[in-house]
Amino acid sequence: MGITDKVSNTAENVKGKAKEATGKMTDNERLEAEGKMDQASAKAKQVGEKAKDAMGDAKDAAKDALR
């Protein structure tokens, strides 16, 4: 996972936490739900990036094994 992706995903997660907290404090269910969705989206992106990294590592290991 590139540093840019990590920063972007972390920012999205933090934004989601802030929305969720604000929604709870103001009793705004819509804002709270948006915050939870932002956090879920950031987590899904992180999982996807980690899977992509793992595939790259496996590909590199396979190349090394064939040498």
N, CA, C and O of each residue as an XYZ file, in Angstrom:
268
protein
N       0.849     -1.165      0.000
C       0.000      0.000      0.000
C       0.895      1.229      0.000
O       1.785      1.362      0.840
N       0.656      2.111     -0.936
C       1.449      3.312     -1.024
C       1.101      4.294      0.084
O       0.010      4.254      0.651
N       2.040      5.168      0.379
C       1.841      6.142      1.449
C       0.650      7.049      1.152
O      -0.075      7.445      2.065
N       0.450      7.376     -0.120
C      -0.678      8.232     -0.489
C      -1.997      7.553     -0.168
O      -2.925      8.192      0.328
N      -2.082      6.249     -0.450
C      -3.301      5.493     -0.145
C      -3.530      5.427      1.362
O      -4.657      5.585      1.832
N      -2.465      5.195      2.114
C      -2.593      5.123      3.569
C      -3.114      6.439      4.132
O      -4.018      6.453      4.967
N      -2.540      7.536      3.673
C      -2.954      8.854      4.163
C      -4.414      9.120      3.791
O      -5.191      9.602      4.614
N      -4.775      8.809      2.566
C      -6.147      9.037      2.106
C      -7.146      8.198      2.906
O      -8.188      8.702      3.326
N      -6.830      6.928      3.114
C      -7.725      6.052      3.867
C      -7.829      6.486      5.327
O      -8.911      6.451      5.914
N      -6.704      6.894      5.908
C      -6.722      7.355      7.293
C      -7.546      8.628      7.419
O      -8.314      8.781      8.369
N      -7.391      9.540      6.465
C      -8.166     10.783      6.492
C      -9.659     10.494      6.385
O     -10.469     11.108      7.079
N     -10.019      9.552      5.507
C     -11.434      9.198      5.354
C     -11.976      8.580      6.639
O     -13.112      8.846      7.030
N     -11.164      7.757      7.292
C     -11.581      7.131      8.541
C     -11.779      8.187      9.633
O     -12.772      8.155     10.360
N     -10.831      9.119      9.744
C     -10.917     10.180     10.755
C     -12.149     11.053     10.489
O     -12.868     11.421     11.418
N     -12.381     11.379      9.222
C     -13.557     12.168      8.855
C     -14.827     11.443      9.282
O     -15.760     12.058      9.797
N     -14.854     10.135      9.063
C     -16.015      9.339      9.449
C     -16.236      9.324     10.946
O     -17.368      9.422     11.420
N     -15.140      9.200     11.693
C     -15.258      9.207     13.159
C     -15.785     10.546     13.654
O     -16.601     10.598     14.574
N     -15.312     11.632     13.037
C     -15.774     12.964     13.424
C     -17.261     13.133     13.113
O     -18.012     13.671     13.926
N     -17.681     12.672     11.935
C     -19.099     12.765     11.575
C     -19.953     11.954     12.541
O     -21.001     12.407     13.000
N     -19.484     10.744     12.841
C     -20.251      9.885     13.740
C     -20.384     10.538     15.116
O     -21.472     10.569     15.690
N     -19.279     11.055     15.637
C     -19.300     11.691     16.961
C     -20.206     12.924     16.962
O     -20.970     13.140     17.903
N     -20.115     13.724     15.904
C     -20.969     14.913     15.809
C     -22.435     14.511     15.730
O     -23.293     15.134     16.356
N     -22.714     13.472     14.961
C     -24.084     12.984     14.852
C     -24.633     12.509     16.188
O     -25.797     12.750     16.510
N     -23.790     11.831     16.965
C     -24.219     11.363     18.291
C     -24.486     12.542     19.219
O     -25.480     12.558     19.946
N     -23.583     13.537     19.190
C     -23.714     14.681     20.100
C     -24.933     15.534     19.757
O     -25.560     16.106     20.648
N     -25.266     15.621     18.484
C     -26.387     16.467     18.064
C     -27.668     15.667     17.844
O     -28.686     16.212     17.418
N     -27.607     14.393     18.133
C     -28.750     13.487     17.934
C     -29.218     13.504     16.478
O     -30.415     13.514     16.190
N     -28.230     13.507     15.560
C     -28.499     13.521     14.119
C     -28.148     12.135     13.578
O     -26.985     11.838     13.309
N     -29.156     11.305     13.426
C     -28.935      9.922     13.010
C     -28.345      9.824     11.599
O     -27.543      8.933     11.319
N     -28.741     10.733     10.723
C     -28.232     10.713      9.349
C     -26.733     10.976      9.324
O     -25.994     10.281      8.627
N     -26.283     11.961     10.071
C     -24.861     12.285     10.123
C     -24.063     11.156     10.774
O     -22.956     10.835     10.342
N     -24.631     10.569     11.804
C     -23.985      9.432     12.472
C     -23.826      8.257     11.502
O     -22.778      7.612     11.464
N     -24.869      7.989     10.724
C     -24.819      6.894      9.743
C     -23.802      7.193      8.646
O     -23.074      6.299      8.214
N     -23.750      8.449      8.194
C     -22.754      8.832      7.180
C     -21.344      8.584      7.702
O     -20.482      8.096      6.971
N     -21.114      8.915      8.954
C     -19.804      8.696      9.557
C     -19.432      7.228      9.586
O     -18.296      6.856      9.291
N     -20.391      6.403      9.943
C     -20.133      4.957      9.963
C     -19.842      4.433      8.561
O     -18.995      3.558      8.383
N     -20.546      4.969      7.569
C     -20.315      4.546      6.180
C     -18.933      4.990      5.701
O     -18.247      4.240      5.006
N     -18.523      6.195      6.067
C     -17.184      6.666      5.700
C     -16.111      5.753      6.291
O     -15.128      5.423      5.629
N     -16.314      5.353      7.541
C     -15.347      4.468      8.194
C     -15.317      3.098      7.520
O     -14.244      2.532      7.309
N     -16.478      2.574      7.186
C     -16.548      1.271      6.515
C     -15.884      1.337      5.140
O     -15.196      0.400      4.734
N     -16.088      2.425      4.441
C     -15.475      2.600      3.128
C     -13.953      2.637      3.241
O     -13.249      2.003      2.455
N     -13.458      3.377      4.216
C     -12.010      3.466      4.415
C     -11.428      2.092      4.753
O     -10.365      1.722      4.256
N     -12.127      1.348      5.592
C     -11.642      0.016      5.959
C     -11.633     -0.920      4.755
O     -10.692     -1.694      4.578
N     -12.667     -0.856      3.934
C     -12.731     -1.704      2.738
C     -11.576     -1.376      1.789
O     -10.975     -2.276      1.202
N     -11.272     -0.095      1.643
C     -10.160      0.305      0.789
C      -8.835     -0.204      1.350
O      -7.965     -0.638      0.594
N      -8.681     -0.153      2.673
C      -7.459     -0.652      3.299
C      -7.303     -2.149      3.064
O      -6.204     -2.620      2.773
N      -8.383     -2.890      3.186
C      -8.347     -4.338      2.952
C      -7.956     -4.620      1.508
O      -7.136     -5.499      1.244
N      -8.540     -3.878      0.577
C      -8.214     -4.053     -0.832
C      -6.752     -3.758     -1.122
O      -6.108     -4.489     -1.875
N      -6.225     -2.698     -0.536
C      -4.823     -2.342     -0.738
C      -3.896     -3.403     -0.144
O      -2.869     -3.739     -0.734
N      -4.263     -3.925      1.022
C      -3.437     -4.972      1.633
C      -3.448     -6.243      0.792
O      -2.422     -6.911      0.666
N      -4.592     -6.579      0.220
C      -4.684     -7.754     -0.653
C      -3.826     -7.555     -1.895
O      -3.139     -8.473     -2.343
N      -3.874     -6.348     -2.445
C      -3.067     -6.039     -3.627
C      -1.581     -6.153     -3.292
O      -0.804     -6.677     -4.090
N      -1.184     -5.665     -2.118
C       0.208     -5.774     -1.692
C       0.621     -7.233     -1.515
O       1.725     -7.628     -1.890
N      -0.284     -8.029     -0.936
C       0.019     -9.443     -0.708
C       0.197    -10.176     -2.035
O       1.063    -11.042     -2.157
N      -0.608     -9.835     -3.011
C      -0.476    -10.468     -4.327
C       0.859    -10.087     -4.967
O       1.514    -10.920     -5.594
N       1.249     -8.849     -4.808
C       2.539     -8.404     -5.338
C       3.691     -9.138     -4.669
O       4.652     -9.536     -5.329
N       3.589     -9.317     -3.351
C       4.626    -10.041     -2.618
C       4.690    -11.497     -3.062
O       5.779    -12.050     -3.216
N       3.528    -12.125     -3.270
C       3.488    -13.518     -3.715
C       4.083    -13.643     -5.115
O       4.793    -14.603     -5.417
N       3.789    -12.674     -5.951
C       4.336    -12.677     -7.313
C       5.861    -12.570     -7.277
O       6.559    -13.278     -8.003
N       6.367    -11.679     -6.426
C       7.814    -11.522     -6.296
C       8.470    -12.788     -5.749
O       9.546    -13.181     -6.200
N       7.817    -13.423     -4.776
C       8.355    -14.647     -4.196
C       8.395    -15.765     -5.242
O       9.346    -16.545     -5.287
N       7.369    -15.837     -6.072
C       7.328    -16.862     -7.118
C       8.442    -16.627     -8.142
O       9.077    -17.577     -8.598
N       8.674    -15.384     -8.494
C       9.756    -15.065     -9.432
C      11.105    -15.462     -8.843
O      11.954    -16.027     -9.533
N      11.293    -15.158     -7.555
C      12.551    -15.500     -6.893
C      12.746    -17.013     -6.831
O      13.867    -17.500     -6.978
N      11.668    -17.754     -6.616
C      11.752    -19.202     -6.509
C      12.129    -19.835     -7.853
O      12.743    -20.901     -7.887
N      11.768    -19.188     -8.941
C      12.058    -19.723    -10.262
C      13.480    -19.410    -10.735
O      13.931    -19.957    -11.741
N      14.166    -18.558    -10.036
C      15.533    -18.186    -10.440
C      16.548    -19.168     -9.959
O      17.740    -18.999    -10.215
